[in-house]
Amino acid sequence: MKKRLTNLLFLGSALALTACMDGPQVPPKIASMPAWSPTGDRIVYVCADDGPFISSGDPAFAEYTEYAYEICVMDKVGNHKVRLTHNKTVDKYPVWSPDGRYIAFIGGDGLYTITPDGTSLHRLVDSRWIQKASWSPDGNRLAFSECRPEHAAQISIVNISNEVLAPLITEDGMSSENPVWSPDGNRLAYQSSAGNCWGTWGFNDSSRLRVFDISNSTSAQITSNDLKYVYGVSWLSNNDLTFYSQGRVPGSDAIQFYLYVVNIDTQEQSKQLEQVRYGRTYAWSYDKALIAYDTVNQLYVTPSSAFRPTLVWKHEGLVQDLSWSVDKQYILVSSSEPVTWTLNSQYTNSIWLVSQDGTEVTRLTEDR
């Protein structure tokens, strides 16, 4: 049940789950986890017109009776929406291959690829425990982490012809999760946490950032200390990683998220945007010149070379994902907005397009 709840939370569930729910509940439409195509003309995302349906009777929150999360594609202005999958399982974390030929996603029973027109659906890995996958730069392989109950998570690689390599990264007493390829395809950055993989995504107290060298099968710890809730790991270059992590505001009991950059050769770790309080969602532009970040109900853009923030959007929702268009003109925003402010509030998840200067704000997905 705990694993099911974690999955639902990371999909941006539209319901406040309670034990006293009276009969099936149907949330508003959901649109989340958007990702740009390599050419920047299309967007893949998770969509749900109805469901998940939830019934009462389980004292540990609720029992899930049916899911309806699918993979959808639309153009960059929100038109020509097409549903690619048609099943009743949890489809999530879609990501384009670098050459744009495929979209990989995690289904309820494995790791899948599908072509952008909805044909050639193919299951690469048969497992209901896969967490997330990352494409190699050449588009021929996927690294993924697998989290079986009461076991440490491990990382494997599969190529698009279905050859799964033996688990690539396994560490005694540690869970290895969330692999991300370096731009040259020679290394994988990943999150390492003590214990089994229950809740590593959101509930583990501390994590370490490590890098695995594929050529010689060696792994090295990059961060010099345990970090609270590591998010958003990505490569700025073949030698530099960026991520954000929770920290305490100096001289205060307040908690905020800091954006970090770390060099994997020198292990020199520096804070970026440490002035930003309460922000926990960041995105670097493709040329690394700009950073978008969100605080409470406010989206900002700042040059990465100096902290000169510009407010580009005031909003009511909780921002979950940010990503830049290739041409650096727009920011793709996934947001969760309350429908009602009641004890059992419902939320609707939507996708927005915000221009770099804030002069254009477009909702790409519709209300219920």
N, C-alpha and C positions, 0 to 999 in steps of 0.2 A: 504493500500500500504506500509506503514511504517513497519508493521509487516512482510509482505512478503519480503521486502528488508532485514530485520534483519535475517530472516531465511536463505536467500540466502548467506548473508555475512558469517554466521557461518558455512555454508557448504563449505566455501572456494571457492566462486564463481570463475569460470574461465573467467569471462568477466568484463571489466570496463564498467559499465552502463552509458549511456549518452542519452540525449533526442534527439540527432541528429542521432541515429542509422538508417541506411537505409536498411530496410528489415530484415528478420530473420537472426540471428547469431547462429552459432553452435560452441561451445567451444571445446577444446581438451578433451581427456578422463580425468575422475576425479577418484581419489582413495584417500579417506580421512577417518578420525575418526577410526583408527585401534584399536583393542583391543585383547589382548592375551586370548586364552582359559586357563582354570585353570591348565591344564597339560602342557601348553607351546608349544604344537605341532601344533596348528592352530591359525589363525588370522582371525577375522571377521572385515569387513570394509565397508564403503559406496563406491559404484562404480557407474559410469555412462559412457556408451559408446557413447551416443549422447544426446544432450540436456544439460541444459534446452533450449528450443527454445524461443527466445525473439523477439517480434515484436515492431516496432516503433509506434508512435501515441499518447502515453501517455506523457504529458509534465512533469509529476512527475517521471522521469526516463523511465520506460518501462512497458509494460503489459506482464505478464507471460502467455504464451499460453499452455505450456506443460512442465512437469517435467519428468526426467528420472533417478532420484536417486534411486538406489536399494541397497539391502544388499547382500554382497558377502562373501565367505569364501575361504581361501587358506591355504596351509601348510606354515611352518615357513621359507621355502626357496623360496617361491613365486610360487610354482607349484600347480597343481590340483585346479585351480580356479573354483569355482562353484557359480553361481548366485542363491540365495535363494528366492528372491522375483521377481515377474514379473508383475509390475503394472506401472501406469503413475502418481504416486503421490510421494511426498517427503518422502523417508524413510531415517531415520538418527539416530544418537546416539545409535548404537548397543552395547550391553554389555552382556557378558556371565553370566549365573547363576553360583553361586559358585560350584555347583556339575557338571557343564558342560552339563546338560540335555537340557537347553533351551538358546536361545538368545532372549533378549528383545530389542525392538526398537520402535521408535516413527514413526508412519505412518502418512499420510496426514489426516487421519480421526480417529486416536486413538492410544492407547497403545497396542502393539502386542507382542506375543511370537511366536517363531518358533523353531523347532528342527534343530540341525546343519546339518542334511541331506536335509533340505528343506521341510520336511513334517510337518503336524500338525500345520499349521498356525492358530493362534487363536487371536481374538481381545478381550482383557481384558476390555478395557475402550473405550467407544464411545465418542470421543471428538476431535475436530480439534485444540484444544488450549493447548495440553499438551507440556511441554517444555523439560523435561528430567526425567529419572527414575533411581532408584538405588535399587539393589537387597539387601534383608536382608541376613545375613550370612547363615541362614539355607536354603535359596533358595526357600522359600515358599511364600514370599511376595515381593511386589515392592512398594516403596514410590515414589510418583511423584508430580510435581508441575503443576498447571493448570493456564493459564494466559488468561482469557477472556478479550476482548477489553473493555477498560475504566473501569476495575474493578481491585481491588487488587488481586494479585495472592494468591493461597492457596495450601496447601499440603494435600494429601490424601494417603491412603494405600489400595492396592488391593492384595488379595491373588490369587494364580494361579487357583483357582476354581471359580474366577469371583466375589467373594464377595467384594464389594467396601465399605469400612468404610466411615462414614460421614467425611467431611473435618476435618482433624486432627489438622491442624494449621491454624488459621485465626486470624489476628490482625487488629484492627480498624485503618484505614488509612495507613496500612503498607502492602507491598507485601512480601510474604514468598515464597522463591524459592530455587531450586537446593538442595534438601535433600540428605544427605549422611549418611548411617548407620554406627554406631560404630561397632567395631569387635564383641562385645558381643550381639549385636542386641537390646540393651536396650534404645538407644538414637539415635536421628537424629540431625546432624548439618545442618544448613541451613542459607541462606543469607536473611536478612531482610532490606528492603529499603522503604523509604517514598514514598507515592503516589501509583498510579495504576501501573500496570506491563508493560506499554509501555516502551520498551527499557531498562529494568533493566539489561539485559544481557550485554549491551555494552555502554549505554549512560547515566545511572544514575550517579550523581556526587559522592554519598557516600552510603555505605552499612555498616551494622553491622552483625557480626557473632553471631548466637544464637544457643543454644542446647535445644532440646525438649526431656524431659524424658517421655518415653512411659508408664512406669508403673504408674505414678501419674499425667500424662497430664499437667506437668508444663514446662514452658520455661524460660530460663535465658540468658541474654546477656553475651557473653564471652569477646568480645573485648571492650576495655574501650573507644574507640574513633571511629568516622566515618572513613571509609577507602575508598580510591579511587579504584574503579574497582577491586573487590575481584575475584580472579580466583583460580582454582586448589585446592579447599578445600578437604582434605582427613585426615583420622585418622592415626596417628602413633602408638597409643595404645588406650586403653579405656579411657584414661585421657588426651591425648595430640592430638591436631589438628595442621595441617600445611596448609598454604595457601600463596599466593603471592598477593601483592597489590602495587599500584603505590605510589611513594613518591618523594620528591624533594631532590636532592643531596645537602648535607650541604655546604653552602657558594656558591651556584650556582643556576642558573635558570633552569638547566637541570633536566629532569624527568627520573626516572628509576623505575624498579620494584624490590621490596625487598621480600625475602622469610622469612616468619615468622613461629614460633612455639608458641603455646599458651596452657597452662595447664588449663583445664576447671574447676578444683577445686579451684586453687589459682588465676586464671585469670592472671597469670604472663605471659607476652608477650615478646618474645625475637626475635631479627632479626637474620636470618641465611644468610650467603653469602651477607652481605650488601656491600661488596666490588664490587659486580658484577653490572656494569652499563649497562643499556639498555637490559639486559636479562629479558625475560618475560615468559619463558616456563621452568618448572622444573619437575623433577621426582625423587622420592626416590626409591631405590632398595627395594625389599621385606623385607630384613633383616635390612633396615634403615641404612646400613653402608656406602652407596654411594649415591651421588646426581648427576644427569645429568642436565645440564642447557645449554641454547642456548643464545648467544649474537648475534650481527649482523654477520651472515654468519659463525659462529664458534660454534661448539658443544664441551663442556667441561665435564669432570668427575672429581669430587673431593670427598675425604672422608668426611663424614658428621661431623666427630669429629674435623677436622681441615681444614682450607682453603688451599688446595694444589692442584690447578687445573691442569689437563692434557688436552691439546688440542687433541681431537680424530678425528675431521672431520672439514674440511673447505668446505663450500658449497655456492651455489648461491641463494638458495630459502629462503622463509620465513617459519620457523618452526612453526607448529601449535599445535602439540601434541608430547609428549615423553612418553614412558613407558618401563620399564625393563622386561626382561624375568625372569621367576621364578628362574632360575639357576644363574642369575646375569651376564651372559656372553654377552648378547646383549641388545641393545637399539633399540626399534621400533620408527621410526621417520616418522611423517606425514609432508610433506613439499609442499609449493606452489612455483613453479618456473615460471619466465616469459618466454613466447614463443617469444614475440617481444617487443621491447622497443619503442612503439609508443604511441600516445595520447590515443588510445583505445586498450591498451595492452591486450593480452590474456595471461592467466595463465593456467598451467596444474598442477594438484595436484597429488602427487605420494607418495609412501610409501617405506622407506628404512630400511635396517637392518645394524646397525653399532656395531662392536664388542667393548667390554669395553675398550680395549687398542687402538682401531682405526686401527688395522691392516687389518680388513675386512670391506668393505663397499659394500653393495649389494642393487641394486634397485630391489624391489620385484614386482613392477607394471610397465607395459610397457609404452613407449611413444605412441602417437597417430600414 
